[in-house]
């Protein structure tokens, strides 16, 4: 297990987890997942309204909790990947600005050099 940023793991190639996370992200944004969530909510409400035994009510509640935790993990993973992609684009823009300035020095160019890849230090 590694604690590195998800977008940095495995170099440039996508691993099995990245592929699984992408497939899960596509599924959770589909109408089929919305219908599944509605069915879980209906099961939860029906278990309480019908006065089913406590074990059935707990099962419905636990299913909703599990889906919530999985969606939270997926959301955080997607957030970190998007953050890393934005940072790479900003780094490329900053590097292009530095190249465009050529041999011109100055405080702005030095500040730009320091800002590139600053997130690696934090």
Backbone as a ProteinNet text record, in pm:
[ID]
protein_1_A
[PRIMARY]
XXXXXXXXXXXXXXXXXXXXXXXXXXXXXXXXXXXXXXXXXXXXXXXXXXXXXXXXXXXXXXXXXXXXXXXXXXXXXXXXXXXXXXXXXXXXXXXXXXXXXXXXXXXXXXXXXXXXXXXXXX
[TERTIARY]
84.8	0	89.7	50.2	128.5	43.1	107.1	35	60.9	113	137.3	6.6	12	-103.9	-151.1	-282.1	-332	-290	-279.8	-242.1	-94.5	-14.1	130.3	169.1	79.2	111.5	122.7	224.6	237.2	288	337.8	392.6	283.6	313.2	218.7	111	135.8	34.7	-69.7	-190.6	-300.1	-302.6	-319.1	-323.9	-465	-475.4	-606.8	-702.3	-649.2	-736.4	-788.6	-703	-746.6	-855	-839.2	-940.8	-1071.8	-1062.4	-1181.1	-1249.2	-1169.6	-1226.6	-1297.1	-1240	-1303	-1434.8	-1434.3	-1558.1	-1664.9	-1623.6	-1718.6	-1772.7	-1687.6	-1731.9	-1834.1	-1810	-1906.2	-2037.8	-2029.7	-2152.5	-2231.9	-2162.3	-2233.9	-2295	-2252.3	-2314.6	-2420.1	-2455.5	-2552.6	-2693.1	-2794.1	-2932.1	-2954	-2882.2	-2898.9	-2862.1	-2755.7	-2717.2	-2820.5	-2875.3	-2979.7	-3099.4	-3137.4	-3249.1	-3213.8	-3090	-3046.1	-3055.6	-3014.9	-3024.6	-3170.5	-3256.1	-3398.5	-3454.9	-3410.8	-3455.9	-3408.5	-3285.3	-3235.3	-3315.5	-3347.1	-3427	-3567.2	-3625.2	-3758.3	-3755.8	-3649.7	-3636.2	-3626.7	-3550.6	-3535.2	-3669.3	-3739.8	-3869.9	-3970.7	-3974.4	-4068.9	-4042.5	-3915.8	-3883.2	-3936.9	-3932.5	-3983.9	-4135.6	-4194.8	-4340.6	-4408.3	-4352.1	-4412.4	-4391.3	-4308.3	-4281.8	-4207.8	-4120.7	-4041.4	-3951.6	-3905	-3816.2	-3694.3	-3637.7	-3524.8	-3408.4	-3388.7	-3276.9	-3292.5	-3413.1	-3435.5	-3413.5	-3457.1	-3436.3	-3286.6	-3214.9	-3070	-3000.6	-3045.4	-2987.8	-3005	-3123.7	-3148.9	-3063.1	-3053.4	-2970.3	-2822.2	-2777	-2636.2	-2601.4	-2694.1	-2670	-2653.8	-2736.9	-2725.3	-2595	-2552.9	-2426.9	-2308.4	-2311	-2201.7	-2190.9	-2303.8	-2302.3	-2248.6	-2286.4	-2237.9	-2087.4	-2033.1	-1887.7	-1812	-1864.7	-1800.3	-1802.1	-1913.5	-1921.3	-1828.1	-1811.5	-1718.9	-1575.7	-1536.5	-1401.1	-1381.3	-1481	-1472.7	-1464.2	-1540.5	-1538.2	-1402.1	-1343.4	-1212.5	-1105.7	-1111.2	-1015.8	-1027.1	-1148.7	-1169.8	-1121.2	-1144.4	-1100	-947.8	-878.1	-731.9	-676.2	-737.5	-691.5	-712.7	-827.4	-855.1	-757.9	-730.5	-635.8	-497.2	-454.1	-322.5	-318.5	-425	-429.3	-423.6	-495.1	-493.1	-354	-290.3	-156.7	-56.6	-67.3	23	2.5	-121.7	-148.9	-93.7	-111.3	-56.2	95.8	158.9	304.7	348.8	275.3	310.4	295.1	188.8	170.6	281.6	318.1	424.2	557.5	585.6	710.3	711.2	597.1	589.5	610.6	557.9	580.2	728.7	792.8	935.9	1015.3	981.7	1051.2	1024.8	903.4	867.4	940.7	973.3	1045.3	1191	1237.1	1374.6	1475.7	1569.5	1676.9	1639.6	1518.8	1477.3	1469.8	1531.6	1529.9	1421.4	1450.7	1357.5	1294.3	1229.7	1167.7	1050.3	973.4	857.4	901.6	1007.3	1056.5	1107.7	1175.2	1225.7	1110.5	1007.9	891.4	820.7	813.8	751	830.5	961.7	1047.3	1024.4	1012.5	991.4	853.3	755.3	618.2	599.5	680.6	666.9	703.7	615.8	631.7	638.1	578.4	576	499	396.1	315.7	396.3	511.1	595.2	659.2	676.2	740.2	642.4	512.6	415.1	369.1
-116.7	0	123.4	221.7	343.6	463.7	565.5	685.5	801.6	772.3	877.9	921	1035.3	1089.3	986.7	961.3	858.7	880.4	1004.3	1029.2	1004.6	999.4	978.6	832	748.5	606.6	538.3	458.3	375.9	448.2	568.6	639.6	687.9	682	732.7	632.3	504.3	405.1	393	358.2	345.8	204.9	193.7	64.8	9.1	-108.2	-172.6	-90.6	-30.6	49.9	172.2	237	354.7	316.7	202.1	155.3	124.3	57.2	25.7	152.9	249.6	375.9	449.8	446	511.1	441.7	308.7	235.9	263.6	266.8	294.9	436.9	530.1	667.8	679.6	608.6	610.6	545.6	436.2	369.2	456.4	520.8	600.2	726.4	767	883.4	841.2	713.6	663.4	659.2	656.5	642	509.4	404.5	275.1	285.4	358.9	374.7	457.5	559.1	639.3	552.1	463.3	371.8	277.4	229.9	144.2	217.2	343.2	422.1	443.3	469.9	483.1	352.9	239.8	110.1	88.3	127.2	114.5	200.6	321.8	411.1	354.5	302.3	241.5	121.1	40.3	-74.1	-27.8	77.4	131.6	181.4	258.8	312	198.7	104.1	-7.5	-93	-111.5	-191.4	-126.1	4.8	74.9	82.9	111.7	125.3	-8.5	-114.9	-247.5	-306.7	-242.9	-294.8	-427	-444.4	-566.9	-580.5	-701.6	-719.5	-627.4	-602	-509.7	-551.6	-681.1	-727.1	-679.6	-676.7	-628.1	-477.5	-406.9	-262.2	-229.6	-306.6	-286	-320.2	-424.2	-461.4	-349.5	-291.5	-182	-60.1	-28.8	84.7	60.4	-60.9	-93.8	-88.3	-128.5	-121.5	23.8	111.9	253.5	312.3	271	319.7	272.9	149.3	96.2	171.1	197.3	271.9	413.1	474.7	609.2	611	514	509.6	484.3	396.5	371.1	494.9	567.5	689.9	797.4	804.1	900.5	871.4	745.3	707.6	738.3	709.3	736.8	886.4	964.5	1109.1	1166.8	1120.3	1169.6	1132.3	1010.4	967.8	1055.3	1081.2	1165.4	1307.2	1357.8	1492.7	1503.7	1405.3	1409.1	1397.6	1315.2	1303	1433.5	1497.5	1624.7	1732.4	1733.9	1830.6	1812.6	1689.3	1662.1	1703	1678.2	1716.2	1868	1939.7	2085.8	2138	2079	2123.5	2101.5	1987.4	1960.7	2063	2101.2	2200.7	2337.2	2374.4	2501.7	2502.7	2389.4	2380	2397.9	2338.7	2351.5	2496.5	2563.2	2704.2	2791.2	2765.5	2843.6	2820.7	2696.2	2666.5	2735.4	2736.8	2804.1	2954.6	3012.4	3154.9	3183.5	3095.9	3114.8	3104.3	3007.4	2992.5	3112.7	3165.6	3280.7	3406.7	3416.2	3533.8	3530.9	3413.1	3401.3	3433.5	3518.6	3549.5	3663.3	3716.4	3824.9	3773.3	3840.9	3801.9	3877.7	3909.5	3986.9	3903.2	3974.6	3908.7	3820.3	3863.9	3784.8	3650	3649	3522.6	3430.6	3487.3	3406	3349.1	3430	3382	3270.7	3283.1	3180.2	3050.6	3060.9	2941.1	2870.5	2947	2888.7	2823.8	2881.2	2830.7	2698.7	2675.9	2551.5	2434.7	2338.4	2215.6	2245.5	2355.4	2390	2286.1	2223.3	2126.8	2005.8	1981.2	1868.5	1893.5	2020.6	2055.1	2049.8	2062	2065.7	1929.4
0	0	0	-78.4	-88	-50.2	0.9	42.1	-52.6	-171	-269.3	-333.1	-398.8	-470.1	-573.3	-584.5	-676.4	-821.1	-863.9	-1002.3	-1026.5	-920.6	-935	-927.9	-884.8	-867.8	-1002.7	-1019.3	-1138.5	-1261.3	-1247.5	-1362.8	-1456.8	-1586.6	-1685.6	-1723.9	-1699.9	-1737.3	-1627	-1667.1	-1571	-1515.2	-1385.8	-1320.5	-1315.8	-1254.9	-1244.3	-1158.5	-1050.5	-965.2	-1039.8	-1118.5	-1194.7	-1294	-1358.4	-1452.5	-1379.5	-1265	-1185.9	-1137.1	-1091.5	-1044	-1157.5	-1277.8	-1391.4	-1427.3	-1429	-1459.5	-1353.2	-1226.2	-1118.8	-1130.3	-1169.7	-1187	-1299.2	-1408	-1518	-1475.7	-1399.6	-1355.3	-1259	-1163.9	-1064.3	-1122.6	-1241.3	-1304.2	-1407.3	-1408.3	-1506	-1446.6	-1532.5	-1484.3	-1409.7	-1447.7	-1380.7	-1232	-1201.1	-1061	-985.5	-1051.2	-988.2	-952.8	-1044.1	-1018.3	-903.3	-898.5	-788.5	-654.4	-652.6	-529	-487.9	-586.3	-555.1	-499.1	-553.3	-502.5	-359.6	-328.8	-191.2	-95.1	-137.2	-52.1	-34.2	-142.1	-132.5	-38.6	-46.3	43.7	189.3	211.9	346.1	401.3	320.5	363.8	382.1	288.8	297.8	421.2	455.9	574.2	700.2	705.1	823.4	824	708.2	700.3	724.4	669.2	682.6	821.1	900.7	1034.2	1032.5	933.3	924.1	1046.4	1071.4	1186.2	1177.3	1293	1303.9	1214.3	1196.8	1113	968.9	915.6	779.2	771.2	873.5	876.5	882.9	962.4	971.5	840.3	773.4	644.8	542.2	536.6	442.4	477.5	603.7	646.8	621.3	646.9	622.3	473.9	388.2	243.8	200	253.3	219.4	272.8	389.6	446.6	363.3	319.2	238.1	105.5	41.5	-84.6	-61.4	48.8	80.9	98.6	170.6	192.2	61.8	-22.2	-151	-239.7	-239.8	-319.3	-265.8	-134.8	-75.7	-119	-116.5	-159.7	-307.4	-389.2	-532	-558.7	-486.4	-502.7	-466.4	-357.5	-315.4	-417.7	-470.1	-570.9	-696.2	-740.4	-858.5	-833.1	-713	-677.6	-683.7	-630.6	-631.1	-772.3	-855.4	-994	-1070.6	-1050.6	-1117.9	-1070.1	-940.8	-884.5	-946.5	-960.2	-1017.5	-1165.1	-1239.9	-1381.1	-1396.5	-1312.9	-1318.2	-1284.8	-1184.9	-1147.1	-1259.6	-1329.3	-1441.9	-1553.3	-1578.4	-1681.7	-1641.6	-1514.4	-1467.4	-1475.9	-1442.2	-1453.5	-1598.2	-1692	-1833.4	-1879.9	-1835.2	-1870.6	-1812.7	-1687.6	-1624.9	-1694.5	-1732	-1803	-1939.5	-2007.8	-2137.5	-2121.6	-2015.4	-1990.1	-1967	-1892.3	-1868.3	-1998.2	-2081.9	-2209.6	-2299	-2294.1	-2376.5	-2335.4	-2210.3	-2161.6	-2206	-2243.8	-2292.5	-2184.2	-2216.2	-2121.7	-2027.8	-2044.4	-1955.4	-1812.7	-1724.4	-1583.2	-1510.2	-1390.7	-1311.2	-1202.1	-1111.3	-994.8	-1037.3	-1136.5	-1180.2	-1236.4	-1315.1	-1370.8	-1260.7	-1162.1	-1051	-967.5	-943.2	-868.9	-945.1	-1076.9	-1159.9	-1153.7	-1158.1	-1146.7	-1013.1	-907.2	-774.3	-763.5	-832.4	-822.6	-896.4	-1000.1	-1076.3	-985.3	-978.5	-897.7	-747.8	-707.6	-566	-484.6	-545.9	-470.3	-428.2	-494	-452.6	-315.9	-281.6	-155.2	-38.6	-66	42.7	82.3
[MASK]
++++++++++++++++++++++++++++++++++++++++++++++++++++++++++++++++++++++++++++++++++++++++++++++++++++++++++++++++++++++++++

